[in-house]
């Protein structure tokens, strides 16, 4: 299985250049080899908007990729029991489920994670963001430096989802280390030989912590998301204790990881496009659409992994049962067949067809929260940090296939 002879046979999205800017390589794949077999990753890469959209709706592109891996690699007598337990938690995440299990979990979790619960968080999101920016601004007068990921985007999103779940404030700092360790299991990493050991340890510690928190909430329910999940039920079903814990891990992880990246890349996009920053500042009514444009232009979903549940013919290629496929929303969102001037940032653009939050049954359950946080954090940082600009030097990007985001985003501003 090889691609057309276009010079793309050895295309590598984890090269140093592609990690910093994946869009030229994705554009070349999209134009010349839109269903590309990578011998390097033993996987297919699908990059055109219509193909990605169709695949995200096609049950033959299965989300159930954790259970087969666990059965093949971790059920033997020599397997690490801690790693097997960690993948057992991932196996209970709804994002790694196909129907009917996915529908069941999503239906029950949605009864707790309601639009009303998200809307009610708006004042707290603003207050936490203000507190974080206050801390940045009180350092000293004159030109100052800050890291918008470590000092603003991450603590904001992590604090919000932890507060929604009912995690005590004094425990929230512990989640960064746990999340960093679990990232290696979920997203993989370049040259990270210890990611499985660290991920298993982080998952064990986090699930033990959440198990204790669930038990406390069962004894003494509170007005928070964790208690709502414990009591979430309909006339047919309820979440089991293990499912509540696994979903808590998912929400804590996904509830900040992707939005942290979106706030970071959104601010970078506006800081490097001063005309669009000025337009958004002058016309605040554009904000809702601008969040979607930031998601389209440089969102956190670089690729989405699927495993073929059946054979599919696509653009003359045969994707066979068991093959791994990476569908690329990042490429689809820059497809010139769908978006005019796709490599330009335009906060006035109609972006209804952008795929940054997915589509179909796996449309991101946390999309309303991500929109809320980004819509508050991005303009607030631009407003409160005068003369905000990227610091000189290269930025540090996560070297992974699935997600797009910065580990650090150093900036300068004029404190007064």
LUMRO-329512 format. One line per 5 residues: their letters; for each residue x, y, z of C-alpha. Coordinates in steps of 0.5 Angstrom, whole numbers. Last residue first. Layout:
BEGIN
a> X,Y,Z | ...
This chain:
BEGIN
xxxxx> 4,101,67 | 5,94,64 | 7,94,57 | 7,87,54 | 11,81,52
xxxxx> 9,74,50 | 12,67,51 | 7,61,49 | 9,55,52 | 7,48,51
xxxxx> 3,50,45 | -3,46,41 | -5,42,36 | -7,35,37 | -7,28,34
xxxxx> 0,27,31 | 4,29,37 | 10,34,38 | 6,39,43 | 9,46,40
xxxxx> 14,50,44 | 15,57,40 | 21,60,37 | 24,66,39 | 22,73,40
xxxxx> 16,74,45 | 9,75,42 | 5,81,43 | 1,85,48 | 2,92,47
xxxxx> -3,93,53 | -5,87,57 | -12,88,59 | -16,88,53 | -12,83,49
xxxxx> -13,78,55 | -20,80,56 | -22,79,48 | -19,72,48 | -21,69,55
xxxxx> -28,71,55 | -30,68,48 | -25,62,49 | -28,60,56 | -35,60,53
xxxxx> -34,57,46 | -30,51,50 | -36,51,55 | -41,50,49 | -37,45,45
xxxxx> -36,40,51 | -40,35,48 | -36,35,42 | -40,32,36 | -39,25,36
xxxxx> -46,23,34 | -45,28,28 | -39,33,27 | -33,34,30 | -31,41,34
xxxxx> -26,43,29 | -30,41,23 | -32,48,20 | -38,48,16 | -41,54,19
xxxxx> -35,58,18 | -38,64,15 | -32,69,15 | -32,76,19 | -27,74,23
xxxxx> -22,73,17 | -16,69,18 | -13,67,11 | -10,60,9 | -17,58,7
xxxxx> -18,64,2 | -25,62,0 | -27,56,4 | -30,49,2 | -26,47,-4
xxxxx> -20,51,-2 | -20,46,4 | -17,49,10 | -22,47,15 | -21,40,12
xxxxx> -13,40,14 | -14,41,21 | -20,37,21 | -15,31,19 | -18,24,19
xxxxx> -12,19,22 | -14,12,20 | -12,5,23 | -13,-1,18 | -17,-7,22
xxxxx> -22,-8,16 | -19,-5,10 | -18,2,7 | -18,0,-1 | -16,6,-5
xxxxx> -19,9,-11 | -22,15,-8 | -24,12,-2 | -26,4,-2 | -28,2,5
xxxxx> -27,-5,8 | -30,-6,15 | -29,-4,22 | -23,1,20 | -20,4,26
xxxxx> -21,11,27 | -16,17,30 | -18,24,29 | -13,29,27 | -10,36,28
xxxxx> -16,38,33 | -13,44,37 | -16,49,32 | -12,54,28 | -16,57,22
xxxxx> -22,53,23 | -22,54,31 | -20,61,30 | -26,62,25 | -31,59,30
xxxxx> -29,64,36 | -30,69,31 | -37,68,30 | -39,69,37 | -34,75,37
xxxxx> -37,79,31 | -42,83,35 | -35,86,39 | -34,90,33 | -28,95,34
xxxxx> -24,90,38 | -25,84,33 | -23,89,27 | -17,91,31 | -15,84,32
xxxxx> -17,82,25 | -12,88,22 | -7,86,27 | -6,79,24 | 0,76,28
xxxxx> -3,78,35 | -10,75,33 | -7,68,31 | -3,68,37 | -9,69,41
xxxxx> -13,64,38 | -7,59,38 | -7,60,46 | -14,60,47 | -15,54,43
xxxxx> -10,50,46 | -12,51,53 | -19,49,50 | -17,43,48 | -13,40,54
xxxxx> -18,44,59 | -25,40,59 | -21,34,55 | -17,32,61 | -22,34,67
xxxxx> -28,31,63 | -25,25,61 | -23,23,68 | -30,25,71 | -32,20,65
xxxxx> -28,15,68 | -30,16,75 | -38,16,73 | -37,10,69 | -33,6,75
xxxxx> -39,8,79 | -44,6,74 | -48,11,70 | -56,10,70 | -61,6,66
xxxxx> -68,5,63 | -72,10,66 | -67,16,66 | -61,17,70 | -56,22,72
xxxxx> -55,21,80 | -48,20,80 | -47,25,74 | -51,30,77 | -46,29,84
xxxxx> -40,30,79 | -43,36,76 | -44,40,82 | -49,42,87 | -47,38,92
xxxxx> -49,31,95 | -46,28,101 | -45,21,102 | -45,20,94 | -41,26,94
xxxxx> -36,23,99 | -36,17,95 | -35,20,88 | -29,24,91 | -25,18,94
xxxxx> -26,15,87 | -24,21,84 | -17,21,88 | -16,13,86 | -18,15,79
xxxxx> -13,21,79 | -7,17,82 | -8,11,78 | -8,15,71 | -2,19,73
xxxxx> 2,12,74 | -1,9,68 | 1,15,64 | 8,16,67 | 9,8,65
xxxxx> 6,9,58 | 10,15,57 | 17,13,58 | 20,13,51 | 17,20,49
xxxxx> 21,21,43 | 15,24,39 | 9,23,43 | 2,19,44 | -4,23,44
xxxxx> -8,19,50 | -3,15,53 | 2,21,53 | -3,26,55 | -5,22,62
xxxxx> 2,24,65 | 1,32,63 | -6,31,66 | -4,28,73 | 2,33,73
xxxxx> -4,39,72 | -9,36,76 | -5,36,83 | -6,44,83 | -13,43,83
xxxxx> -13,40,90 | -14,46,95 | -19,48,91 | -24,42,92 | -26,39,86
xxxxx> -34,40,85 | -34,38,78 | -36,45,75 | -30,47,80 | -25,43,76
xxxxx> -28,44,70 | -27,52,71 | -20,51,75 | -17,47,69 | -19,52,64
xxxxx> -17,58,67 | -10,55,70 | -8,53,63 | -10,59,59 | -7,64,64
xxxxx> 0,63,67 | 2,56,63 | -1,58,57 | 0,65,56 | 7,65,59
xxxxx> 9,72,61 | 14,78,60 | 14,85,62 | 16,92,59 | 15,97,64
xxxxx> 12,96,71 | 13,90,75 | 9,84,77 | 2,86,78 | 0,85,71
xxxxx> 1,77,71 | -3,76,78 | -9,81,75 | -9,77,69 | -10,71,73
xxxxx> -15,74,77 | -19,77,71 | -19,70,68 | -22,67,74 | -27,72,75
xxxxx> -29,72,67 | -30,64,68 | -34,65,74 | -39,70,71 | -40,65,65
xxxxx> -41,59,69 | -48,59,69 | -48,58,62 | -45,52,62 | -50,49,67
xxxxx> -55,51,63 | -52,48,57 | -53,41,61 | -47,37,63 | -51,33,68
xxxxx> -57,30,63 | -51,30,57 | -47,25,61 | -53,20,61 | -55,21,54
xxxxx> -47,21,52 | -46,14,56 | -52,11,52 | -51,13,45 | -43,11,46
xxxxx> -45,4,48 | -50,3,42 | -46,5,38 | -39,6,38 | -34,8,44
xxxxx> -27,11,45 | -30,18,45 | -35,15,51 | -29,14,55 | -30,7,59
xxxxx> -24,4,55 | -20,10,57 | -21,7,64 | -19,0,62 | -13,3,59
xxxxx> -10,5,65 | -12,-2,69 | -8,-5,63 | -2,0,64 | -2,-2,72
xxxxx> -3,-9,70 | 4,-9,66 | 3,-15,61 | 7,-21,62 | 1,-25,63
xxxxx> -3,-23,57 | -9,-18,56 | -5,-12,55 | -3,-12,48 | -8,-15,43
xxxxx> -14,-14,48 | -12,-7,50 | -11,-5,43 | -18,-8,41 | -21,-4,47
xxxxx> -18,2,46 | -19,3,38 | -27,4,39 | -28,10,35 | -30,6,28
xxxxx> -29,9,21 | -35,3,19 | -40,7,22 | -39,13,17 | -41,20,20
xxxxx> -34,22,21 | -32,19,15 | -37,23,11 | -34,30,14 | -27,27,13
xxxxx> -28,26,6 | -32,32,4 | -27,36,7 | -20,33,4 | -15,30,9
xxxxx> -15,23,10 | -9,20,13 | -8,12,13 | -4,9,18 | 2,4,18
xxxxx> 6,10,22 | 12,11,17 | 9,7,12 | 4,12,11 | -2,11,6
xxxxx> -5,17,4 | -12,19,2 | -12,26,0 | -5,25,-5 | -4,31,-9
xxxxx> -8,36,-7 | -10,34,1 | -3,31,2 | 0,38,-1 | -4,42,4
xxxxx> -3,38,10 | 4,39,9 | 4,46,8 | -1,46,14 | 3,43,19
xxxxx> 7,49,22 | 11,48,28 | 10,40,29 | 11,40,21 | 18,43,21
xxxxx> 20,39,27 | 18,33,23 | 12,30,27 | 7,30,21 | 12,26,17
xxxxx> 11,25,9 | 16,20,7 | 12,18,1 | 10,25,-1 | 15,26,-6
xxxxx> 9,25,-11 | 10,18,-13 | 2,16,-12 | 1,13,-5 | 4,6,-2
x> 0,0,0
